[in-house]
Structures are given as C-alpha cells and as structure tokens.
Amino acid sequence: MADLACRRPGCPGHYDQDGYCDECGTKAPASLLAAATAATAASVRPSMGQPSVPTAGLAAPSGAGLAGRTGTGTQSRSRSAGRGRLGANLVEVPPVPLRDPASAVQKDPKVPEAQRFCGNCGEPAGRGRDGRPGRTEGFCPKCRTRYSFVPRLQPGEAIDDRYEILGALAHGGLGWIYLARDRNVSDAGSDRWVVLKGLINTSDADAIAAAMAERRFLVSVDHPNIVKIHDFVEHPDPLTGEKVGYIVMEYVGGRSLKDLALSNLGPDGKRVPLPLPTVLAYGLEVLPALGYLHDRGLLFCDFKPDNVIHAEEQLKLIDLGAVRRMDDHVSALYGTPGYQAPELATLGPSVQSDLYTVGRTLAVLSFEFAGFSTKYADRLPDPDDVALFLQEESYHRFLLRATNRDPDLRFESAADMAEQALGVLCEVLSAADGAPRAIASTRFTPERRTFGAGETPTGPEVAAALPLPLLDPTDPGAGFVAALTGADPATTVTELRRAPVRSVEVTLRLVRAFVEAGEGRRAVQEMEKLPAGTDWRRQWYTGLVALGASLGGRAAAAFETVYDVFPGEPAVRLALAAANELAGDRAIAARRYERVWRVDHGFVSAAFGLARCRLAAGDRAGAVAVLDEVPDSSSQHQAAQVAAVRASVDKATGTLAEADLVAASTRLERLKLDQQRRATLAIELFHTALEWLGVPDGAAHRPAAPPPQTTAAGKVLGQALREREIRFGLERAYRSLAVLESDPLARYALVDQANAVRPRTVV
C-alpha cells in the first residue's frame, strides 16, 4: 500500500496487505484502499491466468486454504512477497504444507518428567517416585522454589482483552507456547492467528529477565526468515496473581527441522539422514537470518533443529527467547548440549558461537550422529566412522571449520560461512549429476593460464598458472600493486622496491615475482617479513614457493591448510590436486581434479590433470572421455583434442587395437591444425602404427614379429594398416615438416629421417 501507517489517532500500527491495521485491527479508509489498489495494478502485472500469490508465512485457520492465498479469507504478510528461495535455485526441496492451527493444539499439554527442572537451582523437579507420577506443580525438593509445569492459560481466556487463547501448542526452554486469535483483526472479518509464549515458572528471575529483554528489542526484528514479534502483553498469573509477560508473535504452521529429520524414513522404516543437498540448502536459508541479527548487534544463542520451522518453501527461526545483545554480559545464558559451543560458559556467546550451532545442526541432520550430545558433544566423529565424510571431503572440512574448538578458527561471519556452504553445495550437486555449477569466487582470480595441456607440468609451471588470491582493497599498498606494469619478474621486483609503503600485498607480490623468476630463496626471505598471524594467504604463497622448488609434498601440506579455511573454493582444490600429482599421489589427485572439473569447466587444467591421472591408472577410455568434455567454446578445446589423440593410442595403458588407431586417425583428421602441428602428430601416429604392426624401429625394413590381422577398411591418415603404406605416410610427414623448418641443419635431419623410413622401392 502507498501509505502503511494506521490513520487511527494514537495508533502506532500499520496496515497489512488485507487492509487492516496490525495493531488496532481497524480497516483502512476506502480512499486509501482505492489508491493502493490502483498503484499495485499499475506496478504489478501477474501473468495471464495466474493469480498473484504472496509468500505464505502464516498457517491457515481451520477449514481455510493456504495462508496468504487470495480468496481464502486469511491474512497475508506485508514484509515479504513471492515464493521462498529455499534451495538457492539449485536444490528442489519439497515444500512442507502449512498446518491447520486447530490441529496443532495439544489435547493434554504436559511437560514430560524427564524435562522438568527447577528454574532456580537446575535440579530435577516434579519427578515420579516409587511408581507414582511426579507432581506438575509444587516446590523444588532441594531449594524449595515453587514450580509449575502445566499451562497457565486456558482455552477461551482473553489476554489483554485482545488475544483469545485456543490452547497450548508446545513448550520450550523458556515457557509454554499458546495459539491465540487476534480479536482486533478477527472481529473485523479476517482471522489472524498468533502465538503467545509465556513462562514455565514465574518465580524464575532469569526467565523473566529474558522475556523483558525480548520486549525491549525483538519487536524491531523484521526478516522473512525470522518469526515476527508483534506485541508484548501482561496477564495476571492464575496461581499467584502476579503479572506475567507474554510475547505475541506470528504463527508459523510448518514443521520443525527436528520433526522432519525424525520422520525421514527409509524403505525399512528406519530413520535415515536428510539428503546432503537439502541440509546445505537449509544452511543457506538460515545463515542470512543469523547474519541479519549479527549486523544489528544480536546473537541467537540457541540455534538447533527444534528452533527452525519449514513452512511451504521457507524456513523461519522461531523461539527467540535466548536472543541477546552482543554487549549484554549479565543476562542468563541459554544453550543446548550437543549444539552449544564449548566456550559458551567461559567466554560467553559470540558470532562464532552462533555459527558453531549451525555447523552442529547441519551435522546432526546430514548423518547418523549417535552420541552428538555426549561422546561427541564437542567434536565430530572420525572420517572413517562416517561414510559421508569419506565421500564428501569438502563438506567434512566445512563442518570442521564451523565447529572448531578455537572460535578464532571458525568462519568469520554468517556471510562467510554461507559463501563456502554454497561452494560445497555446488560441488556435491555437480559430482552427482555431472552438470557444472560454477560460481564467481570472491577470494581467488580465475586460472591465469592452463597447465599440463601437453604433458605432466613441472612445479614452476603450475605455480605460474594457478589462480591467485584477490587483492585486499583495504591494504594500503593494494592500489600500487594493481597498477604494476612490469612485464617480467625482474622489472616487477624493481618496481616493487620503489613502493611507497611495504604492506602485506606488496610483500606477497614480491614473493610471487621471485617464484616466477626461479629465486626460491629470496621468495622465502620475503615471506619471513610478513606479520605473524593466521592470514591464510601466507599458506597459499608458501605452497607456491614449494611448487617453484618442485616440492610437491610440501606444497600439498600448505594447500591443505588453505582447503581447511575455504572448503568451497575450486581454486584451492585445483592447487592441492596439482601438488598431490607432483608428489606422486595420483589417486587422490584424480579425485580432487575430478571434483574441480565437474563443478567448473573454467578450470581446464583440472581436465588435463584428471586425464593424466586416468592414463597413469591404465584408464585410456576414461582419459579420452574427460578430454572430450572440454567444450568447443573453450580456448583449450583444440589442445584437449590433441591430447585426446595421444591418449587414445597411449601404449602404457595396455595393448592397442586396430580400432584405437583408426579412431585416433579420425579424430586427428577432424582437427583444424596448422601444417607443422598436423605433421608432428602424424609422425607420432605413424610410428605408433608401425610398432603395432610389429616394427619396433621405424627405420628398420623388416618386421620383428608377424604383423597382426587387419581389416581392409583399417586406415591411418589415409594409409592402409600395412607396413609399406604406413612407411609412405611417415615419409611424407617428415618431408612436410622439413619444408617448414627454417634451420638448415634441422631440415637436413628431417630429410634424412624421411629417407630412413621410406620403404624399399624398385626403380
């Protein structure tokens, strides 16, 4: 609406989409409604035949359709519109139907005895003895503080002469949760269902203080993934007569992540973990909500599956009872064993302790995490005990960083964690279906050049080609480094020596220049000038220095550390794979190369690396297959096809067949190569054909063994697969290469080779 402020004098409310005030419930003036309707019609044009449907954030009342859908008589929310973005447009997460609020009310609400504790001393209270059930109301046996574990509000009771109680929905750590109807809105012709959260024990000073804190700042929290706090009201306690505070919030009629996880059953009826893509999609949905709180100086503190509701296509954080300000060092702390950070009791809550709870929640949802609140209360199981960790290395490292015992080693922010979660999700999905899902990195440049297109690259070649960390724009020397014009390492070093400031970026650029110049010792000396700390760039450049010295194992150790920091970055996995290959660990290099290539076809070096590793393992067909995946739009497509020609007749992978030679010939004939490259490849292919025919040395004129059986159609570059014909083809290839050679001595040598392979002829 054009003007959402309520026109009723003294009312601080605003008009919702249905035209009624969210505070006093009065209807907007007809003139305002008409103006708003006209403005909406002019700016929003739904598709023909398709109704405009705002985001559903409230459950439908009994007998009604989905909340927020036009024509149902329910109220829609004004602070969000459109469908939820759950899944980040990458994952199809089944929507959870909204629940009829009437069916959500408990028929016989009780706090289970196992969950009854004294609000004052924390000791068990209201427990059964000698076969008799425990009392739901009474006094703590230890400190004699009064307790009550039954709802204080009854159906039909009116709170603040506005909210009519329908019944209890559930109970949480801070109190009972009730479903109510807002009479101010409902009496005006449209039902608004709200939730009231009170206190389990009104004598609990900490709980009362927490509720009052909610009253002060939570009403201003407004995010589509956080339950909306509408109001804070007081009502006399029926037991003591004292005023009790109740928070009034929106009703979210979906299912908690805990409920969804427990009800996810396999064919045998036993619970199975949620699919990893779904779990990561959940993480991507809730992290921005936590980031919203953090940006406003608030901490959620008690994140867990119980406190997240999946409603239709959206998640919402609920139960804000533990939310506190970052500068609040006196309020009671709330957490849940198995989810809360280990430093919560000593250092207090922080952004990093919030992110810890997200990591623990994702772990609980994604694999069978037995003992997560006891044996593994502050750590993850070993990878050998969790099949998912062995299959998804990046996800394991993601969880390790999120739940590191040292808060300083966790993710820096919710946005930082979400960025890596998205990278891991793309990797998981691409590995599953083979479809690339490249995303732009905010940490690294693209590949500077492709390495390993012809043969196994050297360490210095890899170091010169790998992506680099992006410049830190806050570094005082960033502008100077970005403006460097040196075309060679020596010139670059000279320019850097004249830098107006010796900053981290200037030092790192010097390190890189010395690596490119092959001066490893001077590169190490520059590294020693970097300030002490946990800057991951130190490890990245340590890896580059090691590559420059062809120390694959040392480079791999450095890149492993960076991988721990950025588990969602393909650039890091590419560097690590190359270092593994140089160190001789081809099996693990192949797995990492493949993960990089599957997620981002921009890293063509990964395709060449995977092909080399497959050839080394004897998988000729697999090597050719991955080289064929390099798209024809890539500048490296032709190089990949040349490599495929060589790979298809690689003798180290096993015995060749006639079909292999013919296929290599056909592939070569399709390539648009310059005459010199074509002649060079033709020579290689003809020599391979002669060896296959039993002639070990192309210069010999007698086969060393009986030639294999060939078909009449078998030809290599137009020559029949017979020794005489192949020799004629080889001779012509040498002479073609000689014509192109400018060096006389080299040209004479090529002519001599042509004469040597020419078959005997009779003049």
Order of alpha helices (4+ residues) and beta strands (2+ residues): alpha-alpha-beta-beta-beta-beta-beta-alpha-beta-alpha-beta-beta-beta-alpha-alpha-beta-beta-beta-beta-alpha-alpha-alpha-alpha-alpha-alpha-alpha-alpha-alpha-alpha-alpha-alpha-alpha-alpha-alpha-alpha-alpha-alpha-alpha-beta-beta-alpha-alpha
